[in-house]
Amino acid sequence: MAQFPITQKVIDIFSKFPTVGKRTAGRFVFYLIKLPQAEFDNFINSLKKLKNSTRTCSFCFNPFETEDEKTLCPICENPAKDKTIICIIEKEADLNAIENTKKYNGLYFIFGEATAMLKNSDNPRTNELEERIKDPKKFGQNSEISEVIIATNSTYEGESTGLFIERKLKSLELPYSLKITHLAKGLPTGGELEYADEETISSAFEGRK
């Protein structure tokens, strides 16, 4: 599509989205081209507002929308949440999948994609996780962390990352005993939390050990 450089550039941009290939990216682009100008302008303005009004939570790294100077997301700020438990997940979509079950009432920590972590064992999130467990007050939480649930995906990369995180947490010198659990194996091998149904995720939490 060399004769349409702008079209190709936008297709290349969409192709970088998760699970989006060249063919799907092309459909997105041609859909946008056919949009009435008013709808297209609304789409562009919404993207700008999304970027400008979204922050990353200072505790769990979950993106959230805010119009003020808040640093904690609504989940970390919620007084009804159990602030003594942290669930470690790979990505934002996993958090949403767990929240939709309404079976888990603790905090989260988005560690990052397991594949990326295995390529770079010096993932800065490792140190950031340790800091939040050692001193949660520094990050806006007043309760001592008593349990960490490792909820990385049931893929080879996810399992390896989970074991890596567990070893790191066990090496921490804390003035109290930290309970480390993994989700039960109700999740299919090779599967991801993002695509699991709510009942399966609920069972995995209830059977964690």
C-alpha positions in Angstrom: 0.0 0.0 0.0 3.0 2.3 -0.8 0.7 4.6 -2.8 -1.3 5.3 0.4 1.4 6.2 3.0 -0.9 7.7 5.6 -3.4 4.8 5.4 -0.5 2.3 5.8 0.9 4.3 8.7 -2.3 4.1 10.6 -2.7 0.4 9.8 0.8 -0.1 11.2 -0.2 1.7 14.4 -3.4 -0.4 14.9 -1.3 -3.5 14.2 0.6 -2.8 17.4 -2.5 -3.3 19.5 -2.8 -6.6 21.4 -4.2 -9.4 19.3 -4.7 -7.1 16.3 -3.2 -8.3 13.0 -2.7 -6.4 9.8 -6.1 -7.5 8.3 -8.1 -6.4 11.4 -6.0 -3.2 11.6 -7.0 -2.5 8.0 -10.7 -3.0 8.8 -10.3 -0.4 11.6 -8.7 2.1 9.3 -11.3 1.8 6.5 -14.1 2.0 9.1 -12.7 5.3 10.3 -12.3 6.6 6.8 -16.0 6.0 6.2 -17.2 7.6 9.4 -19.1 11.0 9.1 -16.8 13.9 10.0 -18.7 14.6 13.3 -18.4 11.0 14.5 -14.7 10.9 13.5 -14.0 14.2 15.4 -15.8 12.8 18.4 -13.6 9.6 18.3 -10.4 11.7 18.2 -11.6 14.0 21.0 -12.5 11.0 23.1 -9.0 9.6 22.6 -7.4 12.9 23.7 -9.6 13.1 26.8 -8.8 9.5 27.6 -5.1 10.2 27.6 -5.3 13.5 29.4 -7.7 12.3 32.2 -6.0 9.0 32.9 -3.4 8.4 35.6 -1.6 5.4 36.9 -2.3 4.4 40.5 0.7 5.0 42.7 0.1 1.8 44.6 -1.2 -0.9 42.1 -0.3 0.7 38.7 -3.9 0.4 37.5 -4.9 3.2 35.1 -7.9 5.3 36.3 -9.7 8.4 35.2 -9.6 11.5 37.5 -10.2 15.2 37.2 -8.2 16.1 40.2 -4.8 15.3 41.8 -5.7 11.9 43.2 -2.9 9.4 43.2 -4.8 6.2 44.2 -7.3 4.5 42.0 -10.9 3.9 43.2 -10.0 0.3 44.2 -7.0 1.2 46.4 -9.0 4.2 47.8 -12.1 2.1 48.7 -12.4 1.8 52.5 -14.4 -1.4 52.1 -11.4 -3.2 50.5 -9.3 -5.5 52.6 -6.0 -3.6 52.6 -4.1 -6.6 54.1 -4.2 -8.7 50.9 -2.5 -8.0 47.6 -3.3 -10.0 44.5 -0.4 -10.0 41.9 -1.6 -10.0 38.3 0.0 -9.5 34.9 -2.2 -6.9 33.3 -5.1 -4.5 33.7 -7.6 -6.9 31.9 -6.9 -9.5 34.6 -7.8 -7.0 37.3 -11.1 -6.3 35.6 -11.8 -10.0 35.2 -11.3 -10.6 38.9 -13.3 -7.6 40.0 -16.2 -8.7 37.9 -16.5 -11.9 40.0 -17.1 -9.8 43.2 -15.5 -12.7 45.1 -12.2 -11.0 45.9 -12.1 -7.9 48.2 -8.4 -7.1 48.5 -5.9 -4.9 46.7 -4.0 -5.6 43.5 -0.5 -5.1 42.1 0.0 -5.1 38.3 3.4 -6.8 37.8 3.5 -6.6 34.0 3.4 -9.2 31.2 5.2 -12.4 32.2 6.8 -12.7 28.7 8.4 -9.3 29.1 9.6 -10.1 32.6 11.3 -13.3 31.5 13.2 -11.4 28.8 14.3 -8.9 31.5 14.7 -10.3 35.0 15.5 -6.8 36.2 11.9 -5.8 36.0 11.6 -2.6 38.2 8.2 -3.8 39.4 10.0 -6.4 41.4 11.6 -3.8 43.7 8.4 -1.7 43.7 6.4 -4.7 44.9 8.8 -5.4 47.7 8.7 -1.7 48.7 4.8 -1.8 49.0 4.9 -4.9 51.1 7.7 -3.5 53.4 6.1 -0.1 53.8 2.5 0.2 52.5 2.0 3.5 54.4 4.6 5.1 52.0 2.1 4.4 49.2 -1.1 5.5 50.9 -2.1 2.3 52.6 -2.2 2.0 56.4 -2.6 -1.7 56.8 0.2 -4.3 57.1 0.2 -6.8 54.2 -0.5 -10.3 55.6 -1.1 -12.2 52.4 0.1 -12.1 48.8 -1.9 -14.0 46.2 0.1 -14.8 43.1 -2.4 -14.8 40.2 -0.1 -14.9 37.2 -1.6 -16.7 34.2 -1.5 -20.5 33.8 1.0 -20.3 30.9 4.6 -21.3 31.0 5.7 -17.7 31.2 3.1 -17.0 33.9 4.0 -20.0 36.0 7.7 -19.1 35.8 7.1 -15.5 36.7 4.9 -16.7 39.7 7.8 -18.8 41.0 10.2 -15.9 40.5 7.9 -13.6 42.5 7.5 -16.2 45.3 11.2 -16.6 45.7 11.7 -12.9 45.9 9.0 -12.5 48.5 10.3 -15.4 50.6 13.7 -13.7 50.8 12.2 -10.5 52.3 13.2 -9.7 55.9 9.9 -8.8 57.5 9.0 -8.4 61.2 6.0 -10.7 60.7 5.0 -13.8 58.7 3.8 -13.1 55.1 1.4 -15.7 53.7 2.0 -16.4 50.0 -0.7 -18.3 48.1 -1.4 -19.3 44.4 -4.7 -19.6 42.7 -6.1 -23.1 42.6 -5.7 -25.0 39.4 -9.2 -24.5 38.2 -7.8 -22.4 35.5 -7.0 -24.3 32.3 -3.3 -24.8 31.6 -2.1 -22.3 29.1 -5.1 -20.1 29.8 -5.3 -16.4 30.8 -7.4 -14.8 33.6 -8.7 -12.3 31.1 -10.6 -14.9 29.2 -11.7 -17.1 32.1 -15.4 -17.1 33.1 -16.3 -15.6 36.5 -17.2 -19.0 38.1 -13.8 -20.4 37.2 -12.0 -17.4 38.6 -14.1 -17.5 41.8 -13.3 -21.2 42.3 -9.6 -20.5 41.8 -9.7 -17.8 44.5 -11.6 -19.9 47.0 -9.3 -22.9 46.5 -6.0 -20.9 46.6 -3.2 -22.4 48.7 
